[in-house]
Structure formats: structure tokens, C-alpha cells
Amino acid sequence: MIEIQRHASAALMAVLRGRSLSHTLTALWQEHPELASQARGAIQDIAYGSCRWLGTLRGVLSQLVRKPLQDAPVDALLLVGLYQLGWTGAPKHAVVDSAVRLCAHLGVRSAQGLVNAVLRNYIRASARLLEQARAASEVGRFSYPQWWIDRIRRAWPDRFSEVLDAGNAHPPMSVRVNLRRGSVESYRRRLHEAGIAHTPLPGVALRISRPLPATRLPGFAEGLVSVQDVGAQYAAPLLDLQAGQRVLDACAAPGGKTAHVLETAEVDLVALDRDSERLERVRENLARLGLRAVLAVADAGALSSWWDGAHFDRILLDAPCSASGVVRRHPDSKWLRRDEDIARLAAEQSRLLEALWQTLAPGGKLLFVTCSVFPEEASAQIVAFLSAQRDAARVPLHNFPRADGQLLPDEEHDGFFYALLEKRTPRGHKLDA
Ligand SMILES: C[S@@+](CC[C@H](N)C(=O)[O-])C[C@H]1O[C@@H](n2cnc3c(N)ncnc32)[C@H](O)[C@@H]1O
């Protein structure tokens, strides 16, 4: 217990200091290869859970200490201890005992009395303390920063608590069957044989009832299947792909949608990403799935650095965004982001949209996607683009659950925004059939 608590509270402290949780945990696994997979799983669960419920945990802690704690390791240790006591089935006396002993390891022996008192007082009055934390503020109730709550309320006044609560749920796991290596039916048989319960979703998606590591999926290494949220699986069918088309995936890494496009049709695909390390993930994914594309590290918006002047028939712009629609997969992100980031990200999205529009062939289609539930990165972005771009028209999304293109997160899928834009041909010109 003590090792798990030590690493989980160090990970939470890193997030509180502005570091991403996934980078922190990746570094931790590298530094401590001796940690068994069970211990890693426990550290990860506690670190993610503490981030998910940080707003509520702070509301509880503030009732148990007279003033905010100045000592960062003690603060993080208490938040983790409260999370373990309130949200996990860990034996309560073991949580307290280990936290008290950990103070000595952390060089804060003087905090032992405080840690002991706070955690024991929580055990005595947990229901009341939780209720008060939730009643005292919206941050305590929803466990998001206030600016995030305000944005969601403005955007979705009738559904705001539903959207916020969905962002705190444990994410579902869905997979995409690779039609180049089998069929949905044949893969379902493999799952049945392996005793993996699942349900069919639209298209080639299946929901796995109990999430498990991807490598435990039958045929994963041989490329029969990929893990991908079903909300992300709308992109390839919406692109209306035909064999032989020239397709650009402008922001491709880690390659989930790139691979789906290539599994759907025989197209010539150029996949760009400005992050070379992330582009390596695209390479690995395509290799596993037996797919091919031209990959390049580039800023998609700097056309002179990568574009040869040949127009694309289809463009997928899965733009960098706040990732507010997938916050349940990255609960640290709500504490790391700042309100002012949203305008900056929206400006970057419009820069990319405007630049890439020039590379689209007349009659071609560009699919704009974000995993956001903030309108600035979604509907408002498209309204602004269409008002400035005379040769652009928004076209309906076929077989998509919502006409406005906005998927809000729920028990089936994450939050995404989709808009399909067509480039009008110049007046008097006809396209070849
Ligand atoms: C939402 S992710 C893409 C997810 C990917 N399409 C998938 O389905 O797996 C956005 C990606 O855009 C990349 N990116 C951000 N700014 C970029 C730019 N100016 N040019 C190219 N790629 C960019 C990021 O490195 C990141 O990998």
C-alpha cells in the first residue's frame, strides 16, 4: 500500500504543478521497471481518480484543515488518502496507517499528526463532509474549474449537469474491426471464444463490456482490431471515400482515424503531424494493421513546408483542441487547461482550416473534427469560416445521430464535433462524374 500511495500522490503532485498525468506515469514506469502490473494498475486508478474528483476532494479537505496546506507533498498525500477512503474499497485503517508512515519517507515527519487527524476525521463524518463539499460550491459539486462549468452551462443550458457528470464517468471501451482482415461477425466469434462480453455498435464498432488492455483483445497484434471510441469512428464513413482518391489527414497522430480511412477504401493518403514522436505512433499503428500511407512531420498550416501543389479530394482536419469531449479519459486536463486556452485553440483551428482549404480540389470535401464540447471549437468555428469563405458550403452528415454535428459524451461515446464542408466549383465549371 505504501509504495502505491507514494507514487500516486507524487503523480497527483506533478499534475498540481502543471504536468500531464500520462507523461508523469510513463516516466514513472520507466524509472521503476520493478513495479508489477497490478501495482501500476492501482497507482493509475488512484492518480486518475484523484484528478477526476479533485474539486470535490478539495472541498472536503478545506473543511478538515484550518488553512490551505503550504506543503505540496502533504497536500497531495491527503487528497490521495481522501480519495482512497471515499472512492475505493481500500481498507480504511491501512490507508491511514500507510499515509502516516509515508510522511517519514517524504521527510515531513512533523505532518504525521495532521495526516492522521484529517484522515480519521474524514472516516468519522464522510457522508456529511462530502455533502457539504458538494453543496458549498459548483466546483465541489461537479469537480471542474468554475470557468469550465460556466462555459458548459452557457453552451448547453438544458443539459449542462448531464454533460459535466458524463465527463466524470469511467469511459466506455469500444473497438473498430479491421475490415481488411475480417468481418464484424468473424471478430465477434473471436470475442465469444475468448469469453469477452460485448455489444454491437454502429458500423464496425463493438463495445467491450469490461474494459481491458488492448493487447488482451484477440488478434490485436495481428491487426484484426483497434481500440477507438465509437464517436471517433464516424470520421471515415462521413468522408464518403472512393478508391483512388487523394486524401489528406492533416493532424493524424496517433493514427486512429488515418487507419480507419485506409481500412475503408483504397485511397492515396498523406498523413501529417507536427509532432514527430506522435507520428511514430501512426507508423506503428499502420504497420500493425498492414496499411500504407505517406507520413510527414509538418505544420499542416505552413503549406510551403510540405504541399506539392496537387489538390486533395478529401481532407480530414481532426484539429488540436481543448479535448473537453474526452475529459473522462484525461481528467487531469480540466485542471491543466486555462480559460484563455480556448480562444488560442480556436484561433489555431481557424488558421489550419483556412490554409488547408486552399489544398482542397473543387468539388472536394473537408471534414472538420474536434473532440470538444465548447462551441468556440465547434459550431462557432464553422459559422465564422462559412461567413468568410464564399466557395464553402456545409453539407449534411449522413448516418450521423445529430444534425448539428455535436455529439455530447454519454455512456456510448465521447464528445465530438463534426462538420463536413464542400468546395463549390467555380461558376460554369462542371466536375467529371
Ligand atoms: C486530436 S489529435 C489527432 C487525433 C488523430 N486524428 C486520431 O484519430 O488518432 C490532434 C493532432 O494534431 C497534431 N497537431 C497539432 N497542431 C498541428 C499542426 N499545426 N499541424 C499538424 N499537426 C498538428 C497534434 O500533434 C495531434 O497529434
The ligand as an ORCA input file, in Angstrom:
! r2SCAN-3c Opt
* xyz 0 1
  C      -6.859     15.379    -31.972
  S      -5.242     14.850    -32.284
  C      -5.485     13.877    -33.727
  C      -6.031     12.501    -33.458
  C      -5.961     11.600    -34.677
  N      -6.608     12.176    -35.821
  C      -6.555     10.232    -34.419
  O      -7.704      9.991    -34.746
  O      -5.824      9.378    -33.886
  C      -4.525     16.288    -32.939
  C      -3.127     16.105    -33.502
  O      -2.805     17.300    -34.195
  C      -1.416     17.484    -34.120
  N      -1.186     18.911    -34.486
  C      -1.380     19.999    -33.736
  N      -1.104     21.104    -34.430
  C      -0.748     20.704    -35.670
  C      -0.342     21.372    -36.857
  N      -0.275     22.707    -36.908
  N      -0.024     20.635    -37.946
  C      -0.075     19.279    -37.894
  N      -0.445     18.597    -36.805
  C      -0.786     19.283    -35.711
  C      -1.087     17.087    -32.711
  O       0.301     16.750    -32.603
  C      -2.017     15.904    -32.508
  O      -1.344     14.703    -32.767
*
